[in-house]
Structures are given as C-alpha cells and as structure tokens.
C-alpha cells in the first residue's frame, strides 16, 4: 500500500519488516520479493552499492531454494547496476544467469527482455534474433539492433512500427522509451510500476530518463 501511494520511505520500512516476518514463518519467497523491492527503492535514492549488496544476497539465497522468476529479476537488475559501475564482467555473468532463468521459466517475453537488455548494454556485440517474437517485439528488436549499428533512419522507422503495434502499452515500454530518448523521438511519460512486478531492473532505466529528460517529458 505504501508503494502504491509512492511513500517509499514507508514502503522500505514495511519491506524490512516483511523480511523479518518471512524468515520467522519460512516464507523465503516473500523475503526474496521484499529484498528486490528494497533494492529498487535503493536505486531510486542513488544507493546502487546497497542495492547490489541486497541483490547478491537474494541470489545467494536462491542457490539452495529455487525461484526462477526472482532469479531472473535479481540477475537482470544486477546486470544493469554492474554495467553502470563499470564492472562489465559481472554484468555479463548476471545477463547469462538471467538468460538461464528465462529459459527455465520458458517465457518468450523474458527471453526477449534479456536479449534487449544484452543488446543495449553490449552495443558492439552481435546477437541472434530471438526466435519467439510478437509484432511489437520484433519491431523493437530491429530498432535496437539498427541503433547499435549506427543506422538511425532504420531504427526510427522500426521504433515507429513498434509504436503502431502497441509497444508503449506492453511490458517492453521502458526499453522502448529508452530507445526513443536515444533517438530523440517522442515517447509517453513513465507509468507507475504498481504493484512492483518483475522486472524491477527497469527502475534503473527510469532513473536514467528522469535525469536526462526535462520534467515535462518524463
């Protein structure tokens, strides 16, 4: 409830309490979600090192208690944070783990998200086109890879195609908004992540955009 009303101080406190109670009641699934949500609040506050420490603890916990969705979420989150800290080796390892989790979940959407994040964080690498793509996902992938090649004309055309197919109303909205900013194209303002659902890694992109865009365009 505190998260929903954007009272992140209260949300942080409540999530900390959730961690304590979940340990007492052996609900490690709730503990993991609380830890990842606190990491998202840490990122909002520019406490990236604290977020990394929390997420690494969450992933260590998953070594003995399998949780593919939380593993996907925390690994993708760490990839974003490690990339920004300059630790590209750790970022790549985290991307590999996120990919493994997406494969275990057998989610085409999660596989595409990992592919898009990988292409964004490693613009000079070559990637295979994801196998399972819907229309807006395929167009966004074309736009991202065109941007990476330096072909902005094709990237803008593909982004507009993704827009027509509803990418800004899809789970890929944050990737699309970020690429639109890179291409100096219009994009809708961010929408609240409510409830806080995976992948919370996108709070890193949202923070980037809030700092890069004028307030009227956020």
Backbone as JSON, one array per atom type, in Angstrom:
{
  "sequence": "XXXXXXXXXXXXXXXXXXXXXXXXXXXXXXXXXXXXXXXXXXXXXXXXXXXXXXXXXXXXXXXXXXXXXXXXXXXXXXXXXXXXXXXXXXXXXXXXXXXXXXXXXXXXXXXXXXXXXXXXXXXXXXXXXXXXXXXXXXXXXXXXXXXXXXXXXXXXXXXXXXXXXXXXXXXXXXXXXXXXXXXXXXXXXXXXXXXXXXXXXXXXXXXXXXXXXXXXXX",
  "N": [[0.83, -1.2, 0.0], [1.93, 1.23, 0.77], [3.91, 1.52, -1.2], [2.22, 1.82, -3.42], [1.04, 4.3, -2.97], [3.2, 5.83, -3.38], [4.85, 6.35, -1.22], [7.76, 5.85, -0.42], [9.56, 5.73, 1.66], [8.04, 4.69, 3.77], [7.35, 2.31, 2.54], [9.83, 1.06, 2.3], [10.42, 0.58, 5.01], [8.3, -1.17, 5.64], [8.85, -3.33, 3.93], [11.26, -4.19, 5.05], [10.31, -5.12, 7.48], [8.76, -7.17, 6.51], [10.73, -8.92, 5.61], [11.86, -9.8, 8.03], [9.62, -11.1, 9.21], [9.05, -13.01, 7.28], [11.22, -14.7, 7.4], [10.88, -15.79, 9.95], [8.56, -17.22, 9.51], [9.26, -18.97, 7.57], [8.86, -18.2, 4.89], [10.39, -17.85, 2.32], [10.0, -17.0, -0.25], [8.54, -14.63, -0.04], [10.43, -13.14, 1.3], [12.43, -12.87, -0.68], [11.11, -11.32, -2.67], [10.66, -9.01, -1.19], [13.27, -8.15, -0.65], [14.22, -7.58, -3.26], [12.47, -5.53, -3.93], [13.19, -3.59, -2.05], [15.75, -3.09, -3.0], [15.08, -1.8, -5.38], [14.03, 0.59, -4.36], [16.36, 1.55, -3.16], [17.85, 2.11, -5.48], [16.33, 4.19, -6.59], [17.07, 6.1, -4.78], [19.68, 6.53, -5.37], [21.47, 4.75, -4.23], [23.27, 2.67, -5.18], [25.26, 0.77, -4.57], [24.34, -0.34, -2.19], [22.03, -1.51, -3.16], [23.12, -3.44, -4.91], [24.45, -5.09, -3.06], [22.25, -6.11, -1.64], [20.86, -7.48, -3.67], [22.71, -9.41, -4.44], [22.77, -10.93, -2.13], [20.18, -11.89, -2.2], [20.32, -13.49, -4.49], [22.21, -15.37, -3.68], [20.75, -16.7, -1.77], [19.02, -18.05, -3.4], [20.43, -20.15, -4.35], [20.08, -22.41, -2.87], [17.35, -22.53, -2.65], [15.2, -22.8, -5.08], [14.04, -20.32, -7.34], [12.99, -19.28, -10.07], [11.76, -16.94, -11.25], [12.33, -14.81, -9.45], [15.09, -15.07, -9.55], [15.58, -14.43, -12.22], [14.7, -11.73, -12.14], [16.38, -10.5, -10.17], [18.9, -11.02, -11.26], [18.84, -9.69, -13.76], [18.55, -7.13, -12.82], [20.97, -6.79, -11.43], [22.7, -6.91, -13.61], [22.18, -4.47, -14.93], [23.01, -2.65, -12.93], [25.69, -3.37, -12.42], [26.77, -2.85, -14.94], [26.6, -0.08, -15.08], [28.34, 0.58, -13.08], [30.7, -0.04, -14.18], [31.68, -2.58, -14.07], [31.93, -4.78, -16.17], [32.36, -7.48, -16.59], [31.05, -8.73, -14.43], [28.5, -7.83, -15.05], [28.0, -9.15, -17.46], [28.05, -11.81, -16.57], [25.8, -11.75, -14.93], [23.81, -11.28, -16.83], [23.94, -13.69, -18.24], [23.0, -15.42, -16.29], [20.42, -14.44, -15.95], [19.41, -15.09, -18.44], [19.47, -17.89, -18.3], [17.57, -18.29, -16.28], [15.28, -17.26, -17.54], [15.0, -19.16, -19.54], [14.43, -21.42, -18.02], [11.97, -20.69, -16.96], [10.6, -20.67, -19.29], [9.65, -18.52, -20.79], [8.79, -16.54, -23.41], [8.6, -13.79, -23.45], [10.29, -12.98, -21.32], [12.7, -13.96, -22.31], [13.05, -12.31, -24.53], [13.25, -9.83, -23.27], [15.7, -10.15, -21.89], [17.37, -10.39, -24.12], [17.09, -7.86, -25.31], [18.06, -6.17, -23.27], [20.67, -7.14, -23.12], [21.6, -6.43, -25.69], [21.44, -3.69, -25.48], [23.24, -3.1, -23.4], [25.55, -4.15, -24.41], [26.47, -2.91, -26.97], [28.26, -3.31, -29.09], [28.43, -5.95, -29.57], [27.43, -8.97, -31.31], [24.24, -10.33, -31.8], [21.95, -13.04, -31.96], [18.78, -12.96, -33.57], [15.99, -13.09, -31.45], [13.95, -16.04, -31.19], [11.15, -16.32, -30.68], [8.91, -13.97, -31.32], [6.62, -11.31, -30.96], [4.69, -8.87, -32.82], [5.24, -6.17, -32.02], [7.48, -6.66, -30.47], [9.3, -7.73, -32.31], [9.66, -5.51, -34.0], [10.77, -3.67, -32.2], [13.14, -4.96, -31.57], [14.42, -4.85, -34.07], [14.73, -2.1, -34.19], [16.45, -1.57, -32.01], [18.79, -3.06, -32.7], [19.43, -1.79, -35.07], [20.03, 0.77, -34.16], [22.31, 0.13, -32.67], [24.03, -0.47, -34.76], [24.4, 2.0, -35.76], [22.6, 2.98, -37.56], [20.43, 5.16, -37.74], [18.17, 5.96, -39.18], [16.82, 3.62, -40.03], [16.39, 2.62, -37.49], [14.61, 4.49, -36.34], [12.41, 4.2, -38.05], [11.73, 1.53, -37.49], [11.17, 1.73, -34.76], [8.93, 3.37, -34.83], [7.21, 1.6, -36.1], [7.03, -0.34, -34.09], [5.75, 1.23, -32.23], [3.25, 1.6, -33.46], [2.28, -0.95, -33.22], [1.81, -1.16, -30.57], [3.87, -1.09, -28.6], [4.38, 0.71, -26.54], [2.42, 0.23, -24.76], [2.99, -2.12, -23.66], [4.84, -4.74, -21.85], [7.39, -4.07, -22.62], [7.72, -1.39, -22.53], [9.54, 0.31, -21.15], [12.06, -0.26, -22.26], [11.47, 0.6, -24.83], [10.88, 3.32, -24.41], [13.39, 4.19, -23.57], [15.0, 3.75, -25.83], [13.7, 5.45, -27.57], [14.37, 7.91, -26.44], [17.16, 7.84, -26.88], [17.12, 8.07, -29.61], [16.09, 10.56, -29.95], [13.31, 10.79, -30.17], [9.74, 11.17, -29.71], [8.07, 10.01, -26.74], [5.83, 8.32, -24.48], [5.07, 9.48, -21.12], [6.47, 8.01, -18.14], [4.91, 5.19, -16.56], [3.48, 4.24, -13.44], [5.05, 1.59, -11.64], [3.14, -0.55, -10.49], [1.33, -3.05, -9.07], [4.65, -3.68, -7.61], [6.18, -5.37, -9.91], [8.09, -7.97, -11.62], [10.15, -7.13, -14.52], [11.94, -5.53, -12.06], [14.28, -4.33, -12.58], [14.01, -2.33, -14.41], [13.74, 0.07, -13.1], [16.18, 1.27, -13.08], [16.6, 2.2, -15.7], [14.49, 4.03, -15.75], [15.34, 5.88, -13.86], [17.6, 6.87, -15.19], [16.32, 8.14, -17.35], [14.72, 10.04, -16.06], [16.67, 11.77, -15.15], [17.78, 12.61, -17.5], [15.79, 13.76, -19.1], [13.72, 16.69, -19.58], [11.43, 17.86, -17.04], [8.79, 18.02, -17.99], [8.66, 16.08, -19.94], [8.95, 13.59, -18.82]],
  "CA": [[0.0, 0.0, 0.0], [2.83, 2.39, 0.81], [4.48, 1.64, -2.54], [1.18, 2.29, -4.34], [0.83, 5.74, -2.79], [4.51, 6.44, -3.62], [5.53, 6.65, 0.04], [8.8, 4.83, -0.48], [10.15, 5.58, 2.99], [7.19, 3.74, 4.49], [7.45, 1.02, 1.85], [11.12, 0.49, 2.69], [10.26, 0.06, 6.37], [7.4, -2.33, 5.61], [9.56, -4.45, 3.32], [12.21, -4.68, 6.05], [9.52, -5.9, 8.42], [8.37, -8.38, 5.79], [11.89, -9.82, 5.61], [11.95, -10.41, 9.36], [8.49, -12.0, 9.42], [9.12, -14.12, 6.34], [12.21, -15.64, 7.92], [10.26, -16.48, 11.09], [7.49, -18.11, 9.04], [9.83, -19.78, 6.49], [8.33, -17.78, 3.59], [11.53, -17.26, 1.65], [9.53, -16.35, -1.46], [8.22, -13.25, 0.33], [11.7, -12.48, 1.61], [13.11, -12.5, -1.92], [10.43, -10.2, -3.3], [10.88, -7.81, -0.36], [14.66, -7.71, -0.86], [14.32, -6.97, -4.59], [11.73, -4.26, -3.89], [14.03, -2.63, -1.33], [16.81, -2.7, -3.92], [14.52, -0.8, -6.3], [13.98, 1.86, -3.63], [17.75, 2.0, -3.05], [18.25, 2.69, -6.76], [15.67, 5.5, -6.66], [17.8, 7.01, -3.89], [21.08, 6.53, -5.82], [22.28, 3.9, -3.35], [23.46, 1.5, -6.03], [26.07, -0.25, -3.9], [23.45, -1.03, -1.26], [21.15, -2.35, -3.98], [23.92, -4.58, -5.37], [24.66, -5.99, -1.92], [20.98, -6.8, -1.36], [20.53, -8.4, -4.76], [23.63, -10.55, -4.37], [22.29, -11.77, -1.04], [18.98, -12.58, -2.69], [20.72, -14.55, -5.43], [22.86, -16.42, -2.9], [19.66, -17.44, -1.13], [18.36, -18.88, -4.4], [21.26, -21.32, -4.66], [19.5, -23.56, -2.17], [15.89, -22.52, -2.79], [14.97, -22.38, -6.46], [13.0, -19.34, -7.62], [13.42, -18.75, -11.36], [11.3, -15.57, -11.53], [13.15, -13.89, -8.66], [16.45, -15.16, -10.07], [15.55, -13.6, -13.43], [14.55, -10.33, -11.76], [17.57, -10.01, -9.48], [20.05, -11.08, -12.17], [18.72, -8.6, -14.72], [18.79, -5.92, -12.03], [22.42, -6.7, -11.2], [23.35, -6.6, -14.88], [22.06, -3.02, -15.13], [23.8, -1.91, -11.94], [27.11, -3.62, -12.65], [27.17, -2.16, -16.16], [26.79, 1.34, -14.76], [29.51, 0.72, -12.2], [31.88, -0.34, -14.98], [32.08, -3.97, -13.89], [31.27, -5.42, -17.3], [32.42, -8.93, -16.42], [29.94, -9.11, -13.54], [27.26, -7.57, -15.78], [27.8, -10.24, -18.42], [27.69, -13.01, -15.81], [24.42, -11.59, -14.49], [22.96, -11.48, -18.01], [23.9, -15.13, -18.52], [22.12, -16.05, -15.3], [19.06, -14.03, -16.29], [19.02, -15.9, -19.6], [19.19, -19.24, -17.81], [16.29, -18.26, -15.56], [14.21, -17.09, -18.53], [14.82, -20.45, -20.21], [13.75, -22.32, -17.08], [10.57, -20.24, -16.89], [10.05, -20.89, -20.62], [8.9, -17.32, -21.11], [9.29, -15.82, -24.58], [8.7, -12.39, -23.07], [11.5, -12.79, -20.53], [13.86, -14.17, -23.19], [13.2, -11.11, -25.34], [13.75, -8.78, -22.39], [17.14, -10.38, -21.7], [18.04, -10.09, -25.39], [17.11, -6.4, -25.49], [18.98, -5.6, -22.28], [22.02, -7.51, -23.54], [21.96, -5.62, -26.86], [21.63, -2.3, -25.04], [24.44, -3.0, -22.57], [26.71, -4.59, -25.2], [26.09, -2.46, -28.31], [29.2, -3.72, -30.12], [28.37, -7.41, -29.73], [26.44, -9.46, -32.27], [23.26, -11.2, -31.16], [20.95, -13.66, -32.82], [17.41, -12.5, -33.37], [15.2, -14.03, -30.65], [13.11, -16.89, -32.03], [9.72, -16.09, -30.47], [8.69, -12.53, -31.29], [5.35, -10.76, -31.45], [4.94, -7.81, -33.8], [5.93, -5.02, -31.45], [8.79, -7.11, -30.04], [10.16, -7.83, -33.5], [9.99, -4.16, -34.47], [11.68, -3.05, -31.24], [14.45, -5.61, -31.75], [15.0, -4.24, -35.28], [15.12, -0.72, -33.87], [17.62, -1.61, -31.13], [19.98, -3.51, -33.42], [19.78, -0.74, -36.03], [20.72, 1.81, -33.37], [23.65, -0.36, -32.35], [24.85, -0.37, -35.98], [24.53, 3.4, -36.14], [21.66, 3.28, -38.63], [19.32, 5.79, -37.03], [16.98, 6.04, -40.03], [16.12, 2.34, -39.89], [15.99, 2.49, -36.08], [13.42, 5.32, -36.13], [11.31, 3.55, -38.77], [11.34, 0.33, -36.75], [10.56, 2.16, -33.5], [7.57, 3.82, -35.17], [6.43, 0.39, -36.34], [6.75, -0.9, -32.77], [4.75, 2.11, -31.62], [1.94, 1.29, -34.07], [1.84, -2.27, -32.76], [1.5, -1.11, -29.15], [4.99, -1.36, -27.7], [4.34, 1.59, -25.36], [1.4, -0.29, -23.84], [3.42, -3.5, -23.42], [5.9, -4.86, -20.85], [8.64, -3.54, -23.17], [7.59, 0.06, -22.61], [10.73, 1.03, -20.67], [13.07, -0.39, -23.31], [11.05, 1.45, -25.96], [11.06, 4.73, -24.01], [14.82, 4.48, -23.52], [15.49, 3.85, -27.2], [13.14, 6.68, -28.14], [15.22, 9.0, -25.95], [18.43, 7.77, -27.6], [16.88, 8.5, -31.0], [15.46, 11.89, -29.9], [11.94, 10.63, -30.62], [8.77, 11.32, -28.61], [7.64, 8.8, -26.04], [4.92, 8.67, -23.38], [5.64, 9.58, -19.78], [6.51, 6.72, -17.46], [3.76, 4.78, -15.77], [3.89, 3.65, -12.17], [5.18, 0.14, -11.53], [2.26, -0.8, -9.36], [2.25, -3.41, -7.99], [6.05, -3.82, -8.05], [6.3, -6.68, -10.53], [9.3, -8.11, -12.44], [11.48, -6.95, -13.96], [12.17, -4.24, -11.39], [15.51, -3.74, -13.12], [13.7, -1.16, -15.23], [13.85, 1.34, -12.35], [17.46, 1.88, -13.44], [16.33, 2.99, -16.91], [13.62, 5.14, -15.39], [16.17, 6.89, -13.22], [18.38, 7.49, -16.25], [15.47, 9.03, -18.14], [14.32, 11.18, -15.23], [17.81, 12.69, -15.07], [18.13, 13.1, -18.84], [14.69, 14.46, -19.73], [13.06, 17.76, -18.82], [10.32, 17.34, -16.22], [7.55, 17.94, -18.78], [8.71, 14.95, -20.86], [9.25, 12.36, -18.09]],
  "C": [[0.87, 1.26, 0.0], [3.48, 2.61, -0.55], [3.46, 2.26, -3.49], [0.9, 3.77, -4.19], [2.14, 6.52, -2.89], [5.18, 6.95, -2.35], [6.63, 5.61, 0.22], [9.58, 4.7, 0.83], [9.35, 4.54, 3.79], [7.27, 2.35, 3.85], [8.74, 0.31, 2.24], [11.02, -0.14, 4.07], [9.4, -1.19, 6.39], [8.07, -3.54, 4.98], [10.59, -5.04, 4.28], [11.48, -5.56, 7.07], [9.09, -7.23, 7.79], [9.51, -9.4, 5.79], [11.99, -10.55, 6.94], [10.84, -11.45, 9.57], [8.57, -13.21, 8.5], [10.14, -15.15, 6.77], [11.61, -16.46, 9.06], [9.23, -17.51, 10.63], [7.95, -18.99, 7.88], [9.21, -19.47, 5.13], [9.44, -17.07, 2.82], [11.13, -16.6, 0.33], [9.19, -14.89, -1.18], [9.49, -12.47, 0.67], [12.38, -12.0, 0.34], [12.45, -11.3, -2.58], [10.64, -8.91, -2.52], [12.28, -7.26, -0.59], [14.8, -7.01, -2.21], [13.6, -5.62, -4.62], [12.52, -3.2, -3.13], [15.18, -2.16, -2.23], [16.32, -1.66, -4.92], [14.43, 0.57, -5.62], [15.38, 2.42, -3.44], [18.2, 2.69, -4.33], [17.6, 4.06, -6.95], [16.44, 6.55, -5.85], [19.28, 7.1, -4.23], [21.99, 5.78, -4.86], [22.53, 2.58, -4.07], [24.26, 0.4, -5.35], [25.23, -1.04, -2.9], [22.52, -1.97, -2.01], [21.89, -3.6, -4.46], [24.11, -5.59, -4.24], [23.38, -6.78, -1.61], [20.67, -7.86, -2.42], [21.45, -9.62, -4.77], [23.23, -11.49, -3.23], [21.05, -12.55, -1.47], [19.35, -13.72, -3.62], [21.42, -15.69, -4.7], [21.82, -17.31, -2.22], [19.02, -18.41, -2.11], [19.2, -20.07, -4.84], [20.65, -22.57, -4.06], [17.98, -23.63, -2.28], [15.55, -21.94, -4.16], [13.81, -21.4, -6.57], [13.32, -18.65, -8.93], [12.99, -17.31, -11.64], [12.12, -14.56, -10.74], [14.6, -13.92, -9.1], [16.57, -14.32, -11.34], [15.57, -12.12, -13.05], [15.83, -9.79, -11.14], [18.79, -10.01, -10.39], [20.02, -9.96, -13.19], [19.02, -7.26, -14.05], [20.29, -5.72, -11.82], [23.16, -6.37, -12.49], [23.33, -5.09, -15.15], [23.0, -2.26, -14.19], [25.3, -2.13, -12.14], [27.59, -2.91, -13.91], [27.45, -0.69, -15.88], [27.98, 1.58, -13.83], [30.81, 0.44, -12.95], [32.39, -1.76, -14.84], [31.38, -4.82, -14.96], [31.31, -6.94, -17.2], [31.27, -9.42, -15.54], [28.6, -8.89, -14.24], [26.97, -8.7, -16.76], [27.41, -11.54, -17.72], [26.23, -12.94, -15.36], [23.45, -11.77, -15.65], [22.84, -12.96, -18.36], [22.95, -15.83, -17.54], [20.66, -15.67, -15.55], [18.53, -14.84, -17.47], [18.66, -17.32, -19.18], [17.84, -19.3, -17.1], [15.13, -18.12, -16.53], [13.94, -18.4, -19.27], [14.1, -21.45, -19.31], [12.26, -21.97, -17.0], [9.84, -20.53, -18.19], [9.14, -19.73, -21.03], [9.53, -16.62, -22.31], [9.49, -14.34, -24.26], [9.98, -12.12, -22.29], [12.75, -12.99, -21.38], [14.11, -12.92, -24.03], [13.73, -9.96, -24.49], [15.25, -8.93, -22.16], [17.91, -10.02, -22.97], [18.15, -8.58, -25.6], [18.06, -5.73, -24.52], [20.42, -5.91, -22.69], [22.48, -6.64, -24.71], [22.2, -4.16, -26.47], [22.92, -2.13, -24.25], [25.71, -3.38, -23.31], [26.5, -4.2, -26.66], [27.03, -2.91, -29.42], [29.2, -5.23, -30.36], [27.32, -7.77, -30.78], [25.53, -10.47, -31.57], [22.35, -11.81, -32.22], [19.57, -13.06, -32.53], [16.65, -13.53, -32.54], [14.19, -14.77, -31.52], [11.63, -16.51, -31.92], [9.47, -14.59, -30.3], [7.26, -12.2, -31.72], [5.68, -9.53, -32.31], [5.66, -6.62, -33.2], [7.32, -5.41, -30.95], [9.77, -7.21, -31.19], [10.59, -6.45, -33.98], [10.96, -3.48, -33.52], [13.07, -3.65, -31.34], [15.15, -5.03, -32.99], [15.52, -2.84, -34.98], [16.39, -0.71, -33.02], [18.88, -2.01, -31.89], [20.4, -2.5, -34.49], [20.51, 0.4, -35.33], [22.15, 1.38, -33.06], [24.58, -0.29, -33.55], [25.09, 1.07, -36.4], [23.6, 3.81, -37.25], [20.38, 3.86, -38.02], [18.04, 5.85, -37.87], [16.15, 4.77, -39.91], [15.6, 2.18, -38.46], [14.7, 3.28, -35.82], [12.21, 4.69, -36.83], [10.81, 2.34, -38.0], [10.68, 0.69, -35.42], [9.13, 2.65, -33.75], [6.65, 2.63, -35.48], [6.06, -0.27, -35.01], [5.69, -0.08, -32.05], [3.35, 1.79, -32.15], [1.38, -0.04, -33.56], [1.7, -2.32, -31.23], [2.63, -1.33, -28.18], [4.94, -0.51, -26.43], [3.23, 1.22, -24.39], [1.76, -1.72, -23.43], [4.44, -3.55, -22.29], [7.25, -4.34, -21.33], [8.68, -2.02, -23.19], [8.87, 0.79, -22.18], [11.89, 0.91, -21.66], [12.74, 0.53, -24.48], [11.24, 2.93, -25.63], [12.55, 5.1, -24.03], [15.4, 4.64, -24.93], [14.94, 5.11, -27.87], [13.96, 7.89, -27.7], [16.56, 9.01, -26.69], [18.29, 8.3, -29.03], [16.25, 9.88, -31.09], [14.05, 11.86, -30.48], [10.98, 10.77, -29.44], [8.39, 9.97, -28.01], [6.72, 9.21, -24.9], [5.67, 8.78, -22.06], [5.6, 8.21, -19.12], [5.23, 6.47, -16.68], [4.27, 4.13, -14.49], [4.03, 2.14, -12.28], [4.39, -0.28, -10.29], [1.25, -1.89, -9.72], [3.67, -3.61, -8.51], [6.33, -5.22, -8.59], [7.59, -6.76, -11.35], [9.08, -7.64, -13.87], [11.65, -5.55, -13.34], [13.48, -3.6, -11.82], [15.23, -2.47, -13.9], [13.69, 0.14, -14.43], [15.16, 2.03, -12.66], [17.29, 2.74, -14.69], [15.49, 4.21, -16.6], [14.41, 6.25, -14.71], [17.03, 7.62, -14.25], [17.55, 8.53, -17.0], [15.02, 10.24, -17.33], [15.43, 12.22, -15.16], [18.14, 13.31, -16.42], [17.06, 13.99, -19.46], [14.22, 15.65, -18.92], [11.83, 17.22, -18.13], [9.04, 17.16, -17.04], [7.49, 16.71, -19.67], [8.9, 13.61, -20.14], [8.04, 11.44, -18.04]]
}
